[in-house]
Amino acid sequence: MAKNLENNLINMHSKYVSIDEYRPEYTTHYDALRNEIYSQWKDHETLGKLVNGYTLGGGYGDNLKVGMPDEFDLVIHLQFPENDKIIVTADRSRPGNVILDMSKVMQILSNQMHNQRVFKLLQKIVNHKQQLLEDKLQSMLQGLMTQALIKMGNQIEVNGVVSPLKYKRCGPAHTIEVKGRYVYSVDFVPAIKLAPAQNVLAPEQRRYFGQTASWDAIPKPIKPPRPENVSFRASYYEAEKKLIYRKNNLKNGIRLLKQYRNTKNNMTNLKSYFIKTLFLWEVIRQDASYWQKPVSELLIEMLTKLSDVLSLSSAKGKGKLLFFWDPNLDMIADLDNNQRRDLFNSVIGAQLDFRRADGNLTDDIKNRVQLFFSNTVNINL
């Protein structure tokens, strides 16, 4: 690989990808908001009994955040009394999803006087088969968040600075948008925390899950929305953190690819988790030395793999991006041909320019490479 390209990418990473200048004050503000909202959830007389800690997720959680500190993801862990009695089965109609049978939990709770509030709550959020309902649970949490914001006066004061707050639902997340001096958003994502013994992974995926202490069932609405939805998305975030840990240039490659995506108006359909999934598959295909390659070489190779995934007419047919934890799910199946074509053309264009830069980094190509990472557009992923 051309050393000039490698040095140029390292400079781009420092200048546009890893921006630490504003992080301390934004983190201080976020910490105050997180603590206030979490306290409001925890203090609820019934739902508060389910709230059992939180984990920083998303890009910050696994150190893959790029650009300004303008998005935070907080996973709020929910656990029921007798949580280990939840019967988890794979949702055969929706690969990657699970169904939570609460019948054994409810049978035990019905005889526990100290858990009668939770038992009565469960009666409202299960169907006739006593399966937990995503939409009913989310409706209750929406009411909880609405009440929390009302109590706060739809604002928060941190170090003398008052910031207006706006609440909205976005997929499984309860999102708070912060306005004023500090402009950022926080996705509060509820998750049913489950034990390793409750996972429904196939033997190969179970091997990659390893000794991870827990996993989550996320109440993610299906599209189009359906009442009495029993399907929850299985999430193995902690296991993924272990898989990408100490892999040299792996995280630099993901960050650069995400930042390149952020500069393109026609690449907003390439979700961050799609990029992460692409790298997860490569983790199990390659030995550790693979990630010691120069980041320029890794970036070109991963762009090639991404173009194969997005291709509409490769030698193997239409490309697919399989969910790492359940290969029966094609994560990009919902993209139409025009969306895939836009993504494919952008990836191929970048791939060609990087290959040219690798051979001969002229001033013109150097400027093009810089534009790949500096001309950021606003996207919501």
Stockholm file with secondary structure:
# STOCKHOLM 1.0

chainA/1-381         MAKNLENNLINMHSKYVSIDEYRPEYTTHYDALRNEIYSQWKDHETLGKLVNGYTLGGGYGDNLKVGMPDEFDLVIHLQFPENDKIIVTADRSRPGNVILDMSKVMQILSNQMHNQRVFKLLQKIVNHKQQLLEDKLQSMLQGLMTQALIKMGNQIEVNGVVSPLKYKRCGPAHTIEVKGRYVYSVDFVPAIKLAPAQNVLAPEQRRYFGQTASWDAIPKPIKPPRPENVSFRASYYEAEKKLIYRKNNLKNGIRLLKQYRNTKNNMTNLKSYFIKTLFLWEVIRQDASYWQKPVSELLIEMLTKLSDVLSLSSAKGKGKLLFFWDPNLDMIADLDNNQRRDLFNSVIGAQLDFRRADGNLTDDIKNRVQLFFSNTVNINL
#=GR chainA/1-381 SS CCHHHHHHHHHHIIIIIBCCSSHHHHHHHHHHHHHHHHHHHHTSTTGGGTEEEEEEEHHHHTTCCCBSSCEEEEEEEECCTTGGGCEEEECTTSTTEEEEECHHHHHHHTTCGGGHHHHHHHHHSBCTTCBBCHHHHHHHHHHHHHHHHHHTTTEEEETTEEEEEEEEEETTEEEEEECTTSCEEEEEEEEEEECGGGCCCCHHHHHHHTTCSCEEEECCCCSSCCTTCCEEEEECHHHHHHHTTTCTTHHHHHHHHHHHHHTCGGGTTSCHHHHHHHHHHHHHHSCGGGGGSCHHHHHHHHHHHHHHHHCSSBTTBSCCCEETTEEEEETTTTSCHHHHHHHHHHHHHHHHHHHHHHHCCCHHHHHHHHHHHHSCCCCCC
#=GC SS_cons         CCHHHHHHHHHHIIIIIBCCSSHHHHHHHHHHHHHHHHHHHHTSTTGGGTEEEEEEEHHHHTTCCCBSSCEEEEEEEECCTTGGGCEEEECTTSTTEEEEECHHHHHHHTTCGGGHHHHHHHHHSBCTTCBBCHHHHHHHHHHHHHHHHHHTTTEEEETTEEEEEEEEEETTEEEEEECTTSCEEEEEEEEEEECGGGCCCCHHHHHHHTTCSCEEEECCCCSSCCTTCCEEEEECHHHHHHHTTTCTTHHHHHHHHHHHHHTCGGGTTSCHHHHHHHHHHHHHHSCGGGGGSCHHHHHHHHHHHHHHHHCSSBTTBSCCCEETTEEEEETTTTSCHHHHHHHHHHHHHHHHHHHHHHHCCCHHHHHHHHHHHHSCCCCCC
//
